Amino acid sequence: MTCYRFGLLLLAALVLPAHAGPLVLESGTRQVSLLELYTSQGCSSCPPAEAWLNTWLDSDDLWKTLVPLALHVDYWDYLGWRDPYATGANGARQREHARAGRASTVYTPGFFLNGREWRGWTLRLPPRASGREPGNLGVSIENGIVTATFPQAGEPLELHIAVLGFGIKTVIERGENRDRTLAQEFVALTHDVEISNNGQWRVALPAIDAAAAKRLGIALWVSEAGDARPLQATGGWLPDSAR
C-alpha cells in the first residue's frame, strides 16, 4: 500500500452518523473524466486557473461527467511562500504524466484531463465528455470505511482516494502572491493509493486536517498499477458530520 498524506490531525476517520446509512457513489459505465489542476499558492499565474476551476461548483455536470481536483505542488516553495497544501508526491505525479509523453514539460498552472495535458481552460472551454465505456466504479462509505468495486481486467488496479477541501481562503504573506487572499476550491487534502488484484477494495478513509475547509468532498478514481491515467472516476460531497 502506498499513501500520500497531508496532515494527520483532527480526523481519525470520516464517520457518518449511525442513522444516516452509507454514502453511495456510482460512476455509471461511461467514463467520468478526471480533471487534475497542478497549482501552487506561490505561483502568480495560478489564481486565474483556480478561479476557472472554481466555476465547476455551480455546474450540473459536477461529479456526473467531471471530477475536478487541485493538486498543489511544492516546487515553487523556494520563492518565499510555503504552500500548506503542497506535497512532493503531487509534483511526482505531474512528472509521471510528463515522462509518459503526455506533456512537454512540468509547469503551473497545468491541467491534465484523463491523464493528458489539456489547455482548453485558457479559452474557457469545458472539457469534452469522454465516449469510453470502462465500466462502473461503485463506492460505499460508512463508518470511516471505503468499499469500492470496479470490473477487473486481469491486471492489478489502483484505487485513488482524495479528500477535497472547499471554501478555503489563505492570506499570502510572501512570494509572488504576496498580500493576496486566495479563494480555493477542490483542494486535495489527501491522496491515498490502494492496490487490488481483484477490483475490490475495503480500506479506511485517511486522517486529515480539515480546519480551513468550510466543506468537504471526495474524489475517487481507478487506474492500472504503474499508469497514472485514470480508467474511471467518481466523487461527491461528504456530509458535515465528516469533520
The 8 nearest C-alpha neighbors of each residue, nearest first, counted from 0:
[[1, 193, 194, 2, 192, 191, 195, 157],
 [0, 2, 192, 193, 3, 191, 194, 190],
 [3, 1, 191, 192, 4, 0, 190, 193],
 [2, 4, 191, 190, 88, 189, 1, 5],
 [5, 3, 189, 190, 2, 6, 191, 7],
 [6, 4, 189, 188, 207, 7, 3, 84],
 [7, 5, 207, 208, 8, 4, 206, 188],
 [6, 8, 207, 206, 208, 5, 9, 10],
 [9, 7, 208, 207, 6, 10, 206, 11],
 [8, 10, 208, 207, 11, 209, 7, 206],
 [11, 9, 206, 12, 207, 8, 13, 242],
 [10, 12, 206, 9, 13, 205, 8, 207],
 [13, 11, 143, 10, 206, 204, 14, 205],
 [12, 14, 241, 143, 204, 10, 242, 15],
 [15, 13, 142, 143, 241, 12, 16, 141],
 [16, 14, 142, 240, 141, 241, 17, 19],
 [17, 15, 19, 18, 14, 240, 20, 142],
 [16, 18, 19, 15, 20, 142, 14, 141],
 [17, 19, 16, 20, 15, 21, 141, 142],
 [20, 18, 16, 17, 15, 21, 22, 141],
 [19, 21, 18, 17, 22, 141, 15, 16],
 [22, 20, 141, 140, 23, 139, 19, 15],
 [21, 23, 140, 139, 141, 24, 20, 237],
 [24, 22, 139, 138, 21, 140, 25, 137],
 [23, 25, 138, 137, 139, 22, 234, 26],
 [26, 24, 137, 27, 136, 138, 233, 135],
 [27, 25, 233, 136, 135, 232, 31, 28],
 [28, 26, 135, 25, 29, 134, 136, 30],
 [27, 29, 134, 135, 132, 133, 30, 26],
 [30, 28, 132, 27, 131, 133, 31, 134],
 [29, 31, 231, 131, 132, 129, 32, 133],
 [30, 32, 64, 232, 65, 231, 29, 26],
 [33, 31, 65, 113, 64, 30, 66, 34],
 [32, 34, 66, 113, 112, 65, 67, 232],
 [35, 33, 67, 112, 111, 66, 32, 68],
 [36, 34, 111, 68, 110, 69, 67, 33],
 [37, 35, 110, 69, 109, 70, 38, 68],
 [38, 36, 70, 109, 108, 71, 107, 69],
 [37, 39, 71, 108, 107, 45, 36, 72],
 [40, 38, 41, 71, 42, 72, 82, 45],
 [39, 41, 82, 42, 38, 176, 45, 80],
 [40, 42, 39, 80, 75, 175, 174, 176],
 [41, 43, 39, 45, 44, 40, 175, 75],
 [44, 42, 175, 176, 45, 41, 46, 40],
 [43, 45, 42, 46, 47, 108, 107, 48],
 [44, 46, 108, 48, 42, 43, 47, 38],
 [45, 47, 49, 48, 44, 50, 43, 181],
 [48, 46, 50, 49, 45, 51, 44, 52],
 [49, 47, 51, 45, 50, 46, 52, 108],
 [48, 50, 52, 46, 51, 47, 53, 45],
 [51, 49, 47, 53, 48, 52, 46, 54],
 [50, 52, 48, 49, 53, 54, 47, 120],
 [53, 51, 49, 54, 50, 55, 48, 67],
 [52, 54, 50, 55, 51, 184, 56, 49],
 [55, 53, 56, 52, 51, 57, 50, 58],
 [56, 54, 58, 57, 53, 52, 61, 51],
 [55, 57, 54, 58, 53, 61, 52, 184],
 [58, 56, 55, 54, 59, 61, 53, 60],
 [59, 57, 55, 60, 61, 56, 54, 62],
 [58, 60, 61, 57, 63, 55, 62, 56],
 [61, 59, 63, 58, 64, 65, 62, 55],
 [60, 62, 63, 65, 58, 59, 66, 55],
 [61, 63, 66, 234, 65, 235, 64, 233],
 [64, 62, 60, 61, 65, 31, 26, 233],
 [63, 65, 31, 60, 62, 32, 61, 128],
 [66, 64, 32, 62, 61, 31, 63, 33],
 [65, 67, 33, 62, 34, 32, 234, 61],
 [68, 66, 34, 33, 35, 65, 185, 69],
 [67, 69, 185, 35, 186, 36, 187, 34],
 [70, 68, 36, 186, 185, 187, 35, 37],
 [69, 71, 37, 187, 36, 89, 38, 68],
 [70, 72, 85, 38, 39, 37, 84, 69],
 [73, 71, 85, 90, 89, 86, 39, 74],
 [72, 74, 85, 76, 75, 86, 87, 82],
 [73, 75, 76, 72, 77, 90, 87, 39],
 [76, 74, 77, 73, 41, 78, 42, 39],
 [75, 77, 81, 78, 73, 80, 74, 79],
 [76, 78, 79, 75, 80, 74, 81, 73],
 [79, 77, 76, 174, 75, 80, 41, 175],
 [78, 80, 174, 77, 173, 76, 81, 41],
 [81, 79, 174, 173, 76, 41, 78, 82],
 [82, 80, 76, 83, 79, 41, 77, 73],
 [81, 83, 85, 84, 40, 80, 76, 39],
 [84, 82, 85, 81, 86, 40, 71, 5],
 [85, 83, 82, 71, 188, 86, 5, 187],
 [86, 84, 71, 72, 73, 82, 83, 87],
 [87, 85, 88, 89, 72, 73, 71, 84],
 [86, 88, 90, 89, 73, 91, 72, 85],
 [87, 89, 91, 86, 90, 92, 3, 72],
 [90, 88, 92, 91, 87, 86, 72, 70],
 [89, 91, 93, 72, 87, 92, 88, 94],
 [90, 92, 88, 94, 89, 93, 95, 87],
 [93, 91, 95, 89, 90, 94, 88, 96],
 [92, 94, 90, 96, 95, 91, 89, 97],
 [95, 93, 97, 91, 96, 92, 98, 90],
 [94, 96, 92, 98, 93, 97, 91, 99],
 [95, 97, 93, 99, 94, 101, 98, 92],
 [96, 98, 102, 94, 101, 100, 99, 95],
 [99, 97, 95, 100, 96, 94, 101, 102],
 [98, 100, 96, 97, 101, 95, 102, 94],
 [101, 99, 98, 97, 102, 96, 103, 115],
 [100, 102, 115, 97, 96, 99, 116, 103],
 [103, 101, 97, 116, 104, 100, 96, 115],
 [102, 104, 97, 100, 101, 105, 98, 116],
 [103, 105, 102, 97, 106, 94, 98, 101],
 [106, 104, 94, 97, 93, 107, 103, 102],
 [105, 107, 109, 108, 104, 37, 38, 93],
 [108, 106, 109, 38, 37, 45, 39, 105],
 [107, 109, 38, 45, 37, 106, 48, 110],
 [108, 110, 107, 37, 36, 106, 111, 38],
 [111, 109, 36, 117, 35, 116, 37, 112],
 [112, 110, 116, 115, 35, 117, 114, 34],
 [111, 113, 34, 115, 114, 117, 33, 116],
 [114, 112, 33, 229, 115, 32, 228, 111],
 [113, 115, 228, 112, 111, 229, 227, 96],
 [116, 114, 111, 101, 112, 113, 117, 102],
 [115, 117, 111, 102, 101, 110, 112, 118],
 [118, 116, 111, 110, 112, 119, 115, 120],
 [119, 117, 120, 121, 110, 116, 109, 122],
 [118, 120, 124, 121, 122, 117, 123, 126],
 [119, 121, 123, 122, 118, 124, 125, 51],
 [122, 120, 119, 123, 118, 124, 48, 51],
 [123, 121, 120, 124, 119, 118, 125, 51],
 [124, 122, 120, 121, 119, 125, 51, 118],
 [125, 123, 119, 122, 120, 126, 121, 127],
 [124, 126, 127, 123, 120, 119, 128, 122],
 [127, 125, 128, 124, 119, 112, 120, 117],
 [126, 128, 125, 129, 124, 32, 130, 112],
 [129, 127, 126, 130, 64, 32, 31, 65],
 [130, 128, 131, 30, 127, 32, 31, 29],
 [129, 131, 128, 132, 29, 30, 127, 31],
 [130, 132, 30, 129, 29, 133, 28, 31],
 [131, 133, 29, 28, 134, 30, 130, 129],
 [134, 132, 131, 28, 30, 29, 230, 231],
 [135, 133, 28, 132, 150, 29, 136, 27],
 [134, 136, 28, 27, 26, 137, 149, 25],
 [137, 135, 149, 26, 25, 148, 231, 138],
 [136, 138, 25, 148, 147, 24, 135, 26],
 [139, 137, 147, 24, 146, 23, 25, 136],
 [138, 140, 23, 146, 22, 145, 21, 24],
 [141, 139, 145, 22, 21, 144, 146, 23],
 [140, 142, 21, 144, 143, 15, 22, 139],
 [141, 143, 14, 144, 15, 140, 13, 12],
 [142, 144, 13, 14, 12, 141, 204, 203],
 [143, 145, 203, 141, 140, 142, 202, 204],
 [146, 144, 140, 202, 201, 139, 203, 204],
 [145, 147, 201, 139, 200, 138, 140, 144],
 [148, 146, 138, 200, 137, 199, 145, 139],
 [147, 149, 199, 137, 198, 136, 200, 138],
 [148, 150, 136, 198, 151, 135, 199, 137],
 [151, 149, 198, 134, 152, 148, 135, 136],
 [150, 152, 198, 153, 197, 149, 154, 156],
 [153, 151, 154, 150, 198, 155, 197, 156],
 [152, 154, 151, 155, 197, 196, 156, 198],
 [153, 155, 152, 156, 196, 223, 151, 224],
 [156, 154, 196, 224, 195, 223, 194, 153],
 [155, 157, 223, 224, 195, 194, 222, 154],
 [158, 156, 194, 222, 221, 193, 224, 223],
 [157, 159, 221, 193, 192, 220, 194, 160],
 [158, 160, 192, 220, 219, 191, 221, 157],
 [159, 161, 219, 191, 190, 218, 192, 158],
 [162, 160, 190, 189, 218, 217, 187, 163],
 [161, 163, 217, 189, 188, 187, 216, 218],
 [164, 162, 187, 216, 186, 185, 217, 215],
 [163, 165, 186, 215, 212, 185, 214, 188],
 [166, 164, 184, 214, 212, 167, 185, 213],
 [165, 167, 213, 212, 184, 183, 168, 214],
 [166, 168, 212, 183, 165, 211, 182, 184],
 [169, 167, 182, 181, 183, 166, 180, 170],
 [168, 170, 181, 180, 171, 167, 182, 183],
 [169, 171, 180, 179, 172, 181, 178, 168],
 [172, 170, 177, 178, 179, 173, 169, 180],
 [171, 173, 177, 178, 170, 174, 80, 179],
 [174, 172, 177, 80, 79, 171, 176, 175],
 [173, 175, 79, 80, 177, 78, 176, 41],
 [174, 176, 43, 177, 41, 42, 173, 78],
 [177, 175, 43, 174, 179, 171, 41, 178],
 [176, 178, 173, 172, 171, 174, 179, 175],
 [179, 177, 171, 172, 176, 180, 170, 173],
 [180, 178, 177, 171, 176, 170, 181, 172],
 [181, 179, 170, 169, 171, 168, 182, 178],
 [180, 182, 169, 168, 183, 179, 170, 46],
 [183, 181, 168, 167, 180, 166, 169, 184],
 [182, 184, 167, 181, 166, 168, 49, 165],
 [183, 185, 165, 186, 53, 166, 164, 167],
 [184, 186, 68, 163, 69, 164, 165, 187],
 [187, 185, 69, 164, 163, 184, 188, 68],
 [188, 186, 163, 189, 70, 69, 162, 161],
 [187, 189, 163, 162, 5, 186, 164, 84],
 [190, 188, 4, 161, 5, 187, 162, 191],
 [191, 189, 161, 3, 160, 4, 159, 192],
 [190, 192, 2, 3, 160, 159, 189, 161],
 [191, 193, 159, 1, 2, 158, 157, 160],
 [192, 194, 158, 157, 0, 1, 159, 191],
 [195, 193, 157, 156, 158, 0, 192, 155],
 [196, 194, 156, 197, 155, 198, 199, 157],
 [195, 197, 155, 198, 156, 154, 194, 153],
 [196, 198, 199, 195, 151, 155, 153, 156],
 [199, 197, 151, 149, 148, 195, 150, 196],
 [200, 198, 148, 197, 147, 195, 149, 201],
 [201, 199, 147, 146, 202, 148, 195, 198],
 [200, 202, 146, 145, 147, 144, 199, 203],
 [203, 201, 145, 144, 200, 204, 146, 193],
 [204, 202, 144, 143, 145, 205, 201, 12],
 [203, 205, 143, 12, 144, 145, 13, 202],
 [206, 204, 203, 207, 12, 189, 11, 191],
 [205, 207, 11, 10, 7, 12, 8, 204],
 [208, 206, 7, 6, 8, 10, 209, 205],
 [207, 209, 8, 9, 6, 210, 7, 10],
 [210, 208, 212, 211, 207, 242, 164, 9],
 [209, 211, 212, 208, 9, 213, 242, 207],
 [212, 210, 209, 167, 213, 168, 208, 164],
 [213, 211, 167, 164, 165, 209, 214, 166],
 [212, 214, 166, 165, 211, 167, 215, 164],
 [213, 215, 165, 212, 164, 166, 216, 239],
 [216, 214, 164, 237, 163, 165, 236, 212],
 [215, 217, 236, 163, 237, 235, 162, 164],
 [216, 218, 162, 234, 163, 235, 161, 236],
 [219, 217, 234, 161, 160, 233, 162, 66],
 [220, 218, 160, 159, 233, 232, 234, 161],
 [221, 219, 232, 159, 231, 158, 229, 233],
 [222, 220, 158, 157, 231, 230, 229, 159],
 [223, 221, 229, 230, 157, 156, 228, 224],
 [222, 224, 156, 226, 157, 225, 155, 154],
 [225, 223, 156, 157, 226, 155, 222, 194],
 [224, 226, 223, 227, 222, 157, 156, 155],
 [227, 225, 223, 224, 228, 222, 229, 95],
 [228, 226, 229, 222, 225, 114, 96, 95],
 [227, 229, 114, 226, 113, 222, 230, 223],
 [230, 228, 222, 221, 231, 113, 220, 227],
 [229, 231, 222, 221, 133, 228, 232, 220],
 [230, 232, 30, 220, 221, 229, 31, 136],
 [233, 231, 220, 31, 219, 33, 26, 221],
 [232, 234, 26, 219, 218, 62, 220, 66],
 [235, 233, 218, 62, 217, 219, 66, 24],
 [234, 236, 217, 216, 62, 237, 218, 24],
 [237, 235, 216, 215, 217, 238, 234, 214],
 [236, 238, 216, 215, 241, 235, 239, 217],
 [239, 237, 240, 241, 236, 15, 215, 242],
 [240, 238, 241, 242, 237, 214, 215, 15],
 [239, 241, 238, 242, 15, 14, 16, 13],
 [242, 240, 13, 239, 14, 238, 15, 237],
 [241, 240, 239, 13, 10, 209, 9, 215]]
